[in-house]
Amino acid sequence: MDKTTGHPRRWQVLGVMVFSLLAVVLDNTILNVALKVISDPEAGLGASQSQLEWAINSYTLVFAGLLFTFGVLGDRFGRKRMLQIGMVLFGLASLASAYAQDPGQLIAARAAMGLGGAAVMPATLAIISNVFAPQERGKAIGIWSGGVGLAVAIGPITGGILLEHFWWGSVFLVNVPIVLISSVLIAVLVPESRNPDKARLDPFGVLLSIVGLVGVVYGIIKIGERGTVTDPQVLVPTLVGLAVLAGFVLHERRAAHPAFDVRYFAIPRFSTAVASVGLVFFAMMGVMFFMAFYLQIVKGYSPLAAGALVLPFAAAQLIFSPLSAQMVRRFGGKVLATASMLLVAASLASYTILQVDTPIWVFEIIGFVQGAALANIGPPATEAVMSSVPREKAGVGSAMTNTIRQVGGALGVALLGSVLSATYRDNVAGALTVLPEGLRHAAGESITATMGVAQSLGAQGAAIVAPAKQAFVDGMHVTALCAAVIALVGAAVVARWLPGKETVVPPVAAPESTEPAVV
């Protein structure tokens, strides 16, 4: 392959990478539509609220915990090979999820899907970085990012269509044909690439990364379940995870052949881009968490209609993500990323104007602006990370970006979700005094619980519907403002530390005596 022009089949390879990623990203959003059906004892598995949460969280826990490891293994043993293994694992686990006989089987199968997804995600971006020359890589990453945005948007729509015609397992079974087609295309079109350095492995460093990330992500998940950061089930795994990650950093600094050269964090371009990705996904995912409830419960749209209403967000991603590289060349990464982060903050703050009776076109405009802003943050930040590490370490750079994205998003859902829940409980408490005392606590847990109690009480329950919707909207406003503040912090970080237009930072190579291996 000519390093100045890239691989001759690079654009076909890019198409395969986007298509391969479709199943992994699609599954993260498509499941939300099916949760209600899966909880039905007749039509689904009769899963409890806790079991439904773990059907989601088991995937997140394994996926986030092993992203870094699979990125390292792909660099060492071959990214194409790791991608193929990941696709097969993901397909088989999707099949097992579709035909799960009880909630426990579904949770286990979802964890296995996370294992396959963790192998797929970093490999796709690492392969793109290797087949494209630097001058085209930004555009390619923008198209890849646009594909991710498309998958996020069509997930709820696809889930709604499938559930209208088939059983709940179809939301998982749809992954299987995607996996089969992708596997054939990968075998035919995608070239193999790996780190040419065959230095010794660093199994202890990899083990530390797994234990540390799993501990932190588990603690974050427990924040969402417990609604507090002081519970021992939150504090213990989180603190242990952070301590192990600190040990990982110390080990990597001293190891002759580290799994990841932590000196990359001394590069402003690398560390600022990673931080911006984490902050923006913290803010965005925390807000997107309440959007489904606003559209389906407050506004009364069906799951299919609610999924269709996020299409402007996806359209903005598809339009602006491929153009982000051109925008970076024209204005520079610092100016573009800072302006985009400020626009994200403004769009998040704009959710405070939404009321129960606000016309839906206002929501659509906010979604489009939000998608356009995100399209000009994700690709440039990802390109900044990938261009800061040598091409042979592309898997590690990709894994680092995606790990931060997952951890930031999970933390946003957990903490901002807790803010929303606490605010809602306080706001709705007064309206629930008309209910029998034994029902007040259960009805005040969430807007879903309130509506369930209201429906069961008939005419008596109808009196609490409007106050509950207003209480939720008020809580949504508080959550949106918190998210906007986080985005403003991200804008400040980018404006202060991201290099400007004329700054060129070559990838860091370690001295020969301590040349890092990929694992």
C-alpha positions in Angstrom: 0.0 0.0 0.0 1.3 3.5 -0.9 1.3 5.5 2.3 1.0 8.8 0.3 -2.3 7.8 -1.4 -3.7 5.0 0.7 -5.0 1.5 -0.2 -6.4 1.3 -3.7 -9.7 -0.2 -2.3 -9.9 2.3 0.6 -13.3 3.6 -0.2 -14.8 0.2 -0.5 -13.1 -0.8 2.7 -14.7 2.3 4.4 -18.1 1.2 3.2 -17.6 -2.2 4.7 -16.4 -0.7 8.0 -19.5 1.5 8.3 -21.8 -1.5 7.4 -20.0 -3.7 9.9 -20.5 -1.2 12.6 -24.2 -0.8 11.8 -25.2 -3.9 13.8 -23.2 -2.9 16.9 -24.5 0.6 17.1 -28.0 -0.2 15.9 -28.4 -2.7 18.7 -27.6 -0.1 21.4 -30.7 1.9 20.4 -33.0 -0.8 19.0 -33.3 -2.6 22.4 -34.9 0.4 24.1 -38.0 0.1 22.0 -38.4 -3.6 22.9 -38.1 -3.2 26.7 -41.8 -2.9 27.4 -42.6 -6.0 25.4 -39.8 -8.0 27.0 -41.3 -7.1 30.4 -44.7 -8.6 29.4 -45.2 -12.1 30.9 -47.3 -13.2 27.9 -45.7 -11.5 24.9 -42.1 -11.4 26.3 -40.1 -12.8 29.1 -41.8 -11.2 32.1 -38.5 -9.4 33.0 -38.5 -7.1 36.1 -37.3 -3.5 36.0 -33.9 -4.6 37.4 -33.6 -7.4 34.9 -34.4 -5.0 32.0 -31.7 -2.6 33.3 -29.1 -5.5 33.4 -30.1 -6.6 29.9 -28.7 -3.1 28.9 -26.0 -2.8 31.5 -24.4 -6.3 30.9 -23.6 -5.2 27.4 -22.2 -1.9 28.4 -20.1 -3.4 31.2 -18.4 -5.9 29.0 -18.2 -3.6 26.0 -16.6 -0.7 27.8 -14.4 -3.0 29.9 -12.8 -4.8 27.0 -12.6 -2.1 24.3 -9.1 -1.2 25.2 -8.0 -4.9 25.4 -9.4 -5.7 21.9 -7.8 -2.6 20.4 -4.4 -3.8 21.7 -5.0 -7.4 20.6 -6.0 -6.2 17.1 -2.8 -4.2 16.8 -0.8 -7.2 17.8 -2.5 -10.1 16.1 -4.3 -8.4 13.2 -7.2 -6.0 13.0 -9.0 -7.8 10.2 -8.7 -11.0 12.2 -10.1 -9.4 15.3 -12.9 -7.8 13.3 -13.9 -11.1 11.9 -13.8 -12.8 15.3 -15.9 -10.0 16.8 -18.5 -10.1 14.0 -18.9 -13.9 14.5 -19.2 -13.5 18.3 -21.7 -10.7 17.9 -23.8 -12.7 15.4 -23.9 -15.8 17.6 -24.7 -13.8 20.7 -27.5 -12.0 18.9 -29.0 -15.3 17.9 -28.8 -16.4 21.5 -30.5 -13.2 22.7 -33.3 -13.6 20.2 -34.2 -17.0 21.4 -33.5 -16.5 25.2 -36.1 -18.4 27.3 -35.8 -16.3 30.5 -34.3 -12.9 31.6 -31.2 -14.6 32.9 -30.4 -16.1 29.5 -31.0 -12.7 27.9 -28.6 -10.9 30.3 -25.9 -13.5 29.6 -26.4 -13.3 25.8 -26.3 -9.5 26.0 -22.9 -9.7 27.8 -21.6 -12.0 25.0 -22.8 -9.4 22.5 -20.8 -6.8 24.4 -17.7 -9.1 23.9 -18.2 -9.2 20.2 -18.9 -5.5 20.0 -15.8 -4.6 21.9 -13.8 -6.5 19.2 -15.6 -4.9 16.3 -15.6 -1.2 17.3 -11.9 -0.4 17.6 -11.0 -2.6 14.7 -13.2 -0.6 12.2 -11.6 2.7 13.1 -8.0 1.3 13.2 -8.5 -0.3 9.7 -9.8 3.0 8.3 -6.7 4.8 9.8 -4.4 2.3 8.1 -6.0 2.2 4.6 -6.3 6.0 4.3 -3.4 8.4 3.9 -3.3 11.3 6.4 -4.8 13.9 3.9 -7.9 11.8 3.4 -8.2 10.2 6.9 -10.2 13.1 8.4 -12.9 12.9 5.6 -13.1 9.1 6.0 -13.5 9.4 9.8 -16.2 11.9 9.2 -18.1 9.5 7.0 -17.6 6.7 9.6 -19.0 9.0 12.2 -22.0 9.9 10.0 -22.7 6.2 9.7 -22.7 5.9 13.4 -25.2 8.7 13.7 -27.4 7.1 11.1 -27.4 3.8 13.0 -28.3 5.6 16.2 -31.3 7.3 14.5 -32.7 4.3 12.6 -32.5 2.0 15.6 -35.8 3.0 17.3 -37.5 3.2 13.9 -36.3 -0.3 13.0 -37.3 -1.6 16.4 -40.8 -0.2 16.1 -41.3 -1.7 12.6 -40.1 -5.1 13.7 -42.3 -5.2 16.9 -45.3 -4.3 14.8 -44.9 -7.4 12.7 -42.8 -9.9 14.7 -42.0 -11.0 18.2 -39.6 -9.3 20.5 -36.6 -11.5 19.5 -36.6 -10.0 16.0 -34.8 -6.9 17.3 -31.8 -9.1 17.9 -32.3 -11.5 15.0 -32.0 -8.6 12.6 -28.3 -8.4 13.4 -27.6 -11.9 12.0 -28.0 -11.1 8.2 -25.8 -7.9 8.7 -23.1 -10.0 10.4 -23.2 -12.6 7.6 -23.0 -10.0 4.8 -20.2 -8.1 6.6 -18.2 -11.3 7.2 -18.1 -12.0 3.5 -17.2 -8.5 2.5 -14.5 -8.3 5.2 -12.9 -11.5 3.9 -13.0 -10.3 0.3 -12.2 -6.6 0.5 -10.4 -5.7 3.7 -6.6 -6.0 3.9 -4.9 -7.3 7.1 -2.8 -4.9 9.1 -1.0 -5.1 12.4 1.8 -3.5 14.4 5.1 -4.7 12.8 6.8 -4.6 16.2 6.7 -8.1 17.6 7.8 -7.2 21.0 6.8 -9.1 24.1 3.2 -9.0 25.4 2.1 -7.1 28.5 -0.6 -9.3 30.0 -0.4 -7.7 33.4 -1.0 -4.3 32.0 -4.0 -5.6 29.9 -5.4 -7.4 33.0 -5.1 -4.1 35.0 -7.0 -2.2 32.3 -9.8 -4.8 32.3 -10.2 -4.9 36.1 -10.0 -1.1 36.4 -12.5 -0.3 33.6 -15.0 -2.9 34.7 -14.8 -1.6 38.2 -15.4 2.0 37.2 -18.2 1.2 34.7 -19.9 -1.1 37.3 -19.8 1.7 39.8 -21.3 4.1 37.3 -24.1 1.6 36.5 -24.9 1.3 40.2 -25.2 5.1 40.5 -28.1 4.9 38.1 -29.7 2.0 40.0 -29.2 3.5 43.5 -29.6 7.1 42.7 -26.7 8.1 44.9 -22.9 8.2 44.9 -22.6 7.4 48.6 -23.9 3.8 48.5 -21.2 1.2 49.2 -22.3 -0.7 46.1 -21.3 2.5 44.2 -18.3 3.6 46.1 -16.4 0.3 46.5 -16.3 -0.8 42.8 -15.6 2.7 41.6 -12.8 3.4 44.1 -11.3 0.0 43.4 -11.5 0.6 39.7 -9.9 4.0 39.9 -7.1 2.6 42.1 -6.4 -0.2 39.7 -6.4 2.2 36.7 -3.9 4.4 38.7 -1.8 1.2 39.1 -2.2 0.6 35.4 -0.7 4.0 34.6 2.2 3.5 37.0 2.9 0.1 35.5 2.7 1.4 31.9 5.2 4.2 32.7 7.7 1.7 34.0 7.2 -1.3 31.7 9.8 -1.9 29.0 7.0 -3.0 26.6 3.8 -1.3 27.8 0.4 -2.1 26.4 -0.2 1.6 26.1 2.3 4.4 26.2 0.8 6.8 28.7 3.1 9.5 27.5 0.6 10.2 24.7 -1.4 12.0 27.3 1.4 14.6 27.4 0.4 15.6 23.9 -2.2 18.4 24.2 -3.8 17.4 20.9 -4.4 13.8 22.2 -5.4 14.5 25.8 -7.7 17.4 24.9 -9.4 15.5 22.1 -10.0 12.5 24.5 -11.3 14.8 27.2 -13.7 16.6 24.8 -15.1 13.3 23.6 -15.8 12.2 27.1 -17.4 15.5 28.2 -19.6 15.9 25.1 -20.9 12.3 25.4 -21.5 12.7 29.1 -23.7 15.7 28.3 -25.4 14.3 25.2 -26.2 10.8 26.5 -27.6 12.2 29.8 -30.0 14.3 27.8 -30.9 11.7 25.2 -31.9 9.5 28.2 -35.0 11.6 28.9 -35.9 12.3 25.3 -37.7 8.9 24.9 -39.8 9.6 27.9 -40.7 13.1 26.8 -41.7 11.9 23.3 -43.6 8.7 24.3 -45.1 9.6 27.7 -45.4 13.4 27.8 -46.2 13.9 24.1 -47.9 10.6 23.6 -46.1 9.4 20.5 -45.8 5.7 19.7 -42.3 4.1 19.7 -42.2 4.1 15.9 -43.2 7.7 15.7 -40.8 8.7 18.5 -38.0 7.0 16.6 -38.9 8.9 13.4 -38.8 12.2 15.3 -35.0 11.8 15.9 -34.3 11.7 12.1 -33.4 15.4 12.0 -30.5 14.6 14.4 -29.4 11.8 12.1 -29.8 13.9 9.0 -27.5 16.6 10.5 -25.0 13.9 11.2 -25.1 12.6 7.7 -24.8 16.0 6.2 -22.1 17.6 8.3 -19.9 14.7 9.5 -18.3 14.1 6.0 -17.7 17.9 5.8 -15.9 18.2 9.1 -12.5 17.5 7.7 -12.9 20.4 5.2 -14.1 22.6 8.1 -11.0 21.7 10.2 -8.7 22.7 7.3 -10.5 26.0 6.8 -10.9 27.1 10.4 -8.6 24.9 12.4 -9.5 22.3 15.0 -9.5 24.6 18.0 -11.9 27.2 16.5 -14.2 24.5 15.0 -14.3 22.3 18.1 -14.8 25.3 20.5 -17.6 26.7 18.4 -19.2 23.3 18.1 -19.0 22.6 21.8 -20.7 26.0 22.5 -23.4 25.1 20.0 -23.9 21.8 21.8 -24.2 23.7 25.1 -26.8 26.1 23.5 -28.8 23.2 22.0 -28.9 21.4 25.3 -30.0 24.6 27.1 -32.7 25.0 24.5 -34.5 22.0 25.9 -35.6 24.2 28.7 -38.1 25.9 26.4 -39.9 22.6 25.7 -43.2 22.3 27.6 -46.0 19.7 27.6 -47.8 21.5 24.8 -44.8 22.8 22.8 -45.1 22.2 19.0 -43.0 19.2 18.0 -41.3 21.2 15.2 -39.4 23.1 18.0 -37.9 19.7 19.2 -37.0 18.9 15.6 -35.0 22.1 15.1 -33.1 21.6 18.4 -32.3 18.0 17.3 -31.0 19.1 14.0 -28.8 21.8 15.5 -27.5 19.4 18.1 -26.7 16.8 15.4 -24.8 19.4 13.3 -22.8 20.5 16.3 -21.9 16.9 17.3 -20.9 16.1 13.7 -18.2 18.8 14.0 -16.8 17.5 17.3 -16.7 13.8 17.0 -14.8 13.4 13.7 -12.2 16.1 14.4 -11.6 14.8 17.9 -11.2 11.3 16.7 -8.9 12.4 13.9 -6.8 14.3 16.4 -6.4 11.2 18.6 -5.6 8.9 15.6 -3.1 11.3 14.1 -1.3 11.6 17.5 -0.4 8.0 17.6 1.7 6.0 15.1 -0.3 4.2 12.4 0.8 0.8 13.8 -0.8 1.8 17.2 -4.1 2.7 15.5 -6.1 0.0 17.4 -5.0 1.5 20.8 -5.9 5.0 19.7 -9.3 3.9 18.4 -10.0 1.9 21.6 -9.0 4.8 23.8 -11.5 7.1 22.0 -14.3 4.6 22.2 -13.6 3.7 25.8 -13.8 7.3 26.9 -17.0 7.7 24.8 -18.6 4.7 26.5 -17.5 5.7 30.0 -18.6 9.3 29.5 -21.9 8.3 28.1 -22.6 5.8 30.9 -21.6 8.4 33.5 -23.9 10.9 31.9 -26.9 8.5 31.9 -26.2 7.5 35.5 -25.6 11.0 37.0 -27.9 13.1 34.9 -30.5 10.4 35.1 -30.2 10.5 38.9 -30.7 14.3 38.7 -33.8 13.8 36.6 -35.2 11.2 38.9 -34.6 13.1 42.1 -36.1 16.3 40.7 -39.1 14.5 39.4 -39.8 12.8 42.7 -39.6 16.2 44.5 -41.8 17.9 41.9 -44.5 15.3 41.7 -44.8 14.6 45.5 -47.5 17.2 46.0 -49.7 15.9 43.2 -49.6 12.4 44.7 -51.3 13.3 47.9 -54.6 12.5 46.3 -53.6 8.9 46.1 -54.0 6.3 48.8 -51.0 6.4 51.1 -49.8 2.9 50.1 -49.5 3.9 46.4 -47.7 7.2 46.8 -44.1 5.9 47.1 -44.5 3.5 44.2 -46.1 6.1 42.0 -43.4 8.7 42.7 -40.4 6.6 41.6 -40.6 7.6 37.9 -43.0 9.0 35.4 -43.5 5.5 34.0 -44.5 4.3 37.5 -46.8 7.3 38.0 -48.6 6.7 34.7 -48.9 3.0 35.5 -50.6 3.8 38.8 -52.8 6.4 37.2 -54.0 4.0 34.6 -54.8 1.3 37.2 -57.0 3.8 39.1 -59.1 4.9 36.2 -60.9 8.2 36.8 -59.2 8.8 40.2 -55.8 8.4 38.6 -56.6 10.8 35.8 -56.1 13.7 38.2 -52.4 13.1 38.5 -51.6 12.7 34.8 -51.2 16.4 34.0 -49.2 17.3 37.1 -46.9 14.3 36.5 -46.2 15.4 33.0 -45.4 18.9 34.2 -43.2 17.6 37.0 -41.2 15.5 34.4 -40.8 18.5 32.1 -39.5 20.6 35.0 -37.0 17.9 35.9 -36.0 17.7 32.3 -35.2 21.4 32.3 -32.9 21.0 35.3 -31.1 18.0 33.7 -30.7 19.9 30.4 -29.1 22.9 32.2 -26.7 20.5 34.0 -25.8 18.9 30.7 -25.3 22.4 29.1 -22.8 23.3 31.9 -20.8 20.1 31.2 -20.7 21.0 27.5 -19.4 24.5 28.4 -16.6 22.9 30.5 -15.8 20.9 27.4 -15.7 24.1 25.3 -13.3 25.7 27.8 -11.0 22.7 27.8 -10.9 22.7 24.0 -10.4 26.5 23.8 -7.5 26.4 26.3 -5.5 23.3 25.3 -6.4 22.1 21.8 -3.6 23.3 19.4 -4.6 25.9 16.8 -4.8 25.7 13.0 -1.1 26.0 12.3 0.0 23.5 14.9 1.2 20.2 13.6 2.0 17.5 16.1 3.7 14.4 14.7 2.9 11.1 16.3 5.0 10.3 19.3 7.5 7.5 19.0 9.1 6.2 22.2 12.9 6.0 22.5 14.3 2.7 21.3 15.2 1.5 24.7 11.6 1.7 25.8 9.7 1.2 22.5 6.2 0.2 23.5 4.6 -3.0 22.2 1.0 -3.1 21.4 0.3 -5.7 24.0 
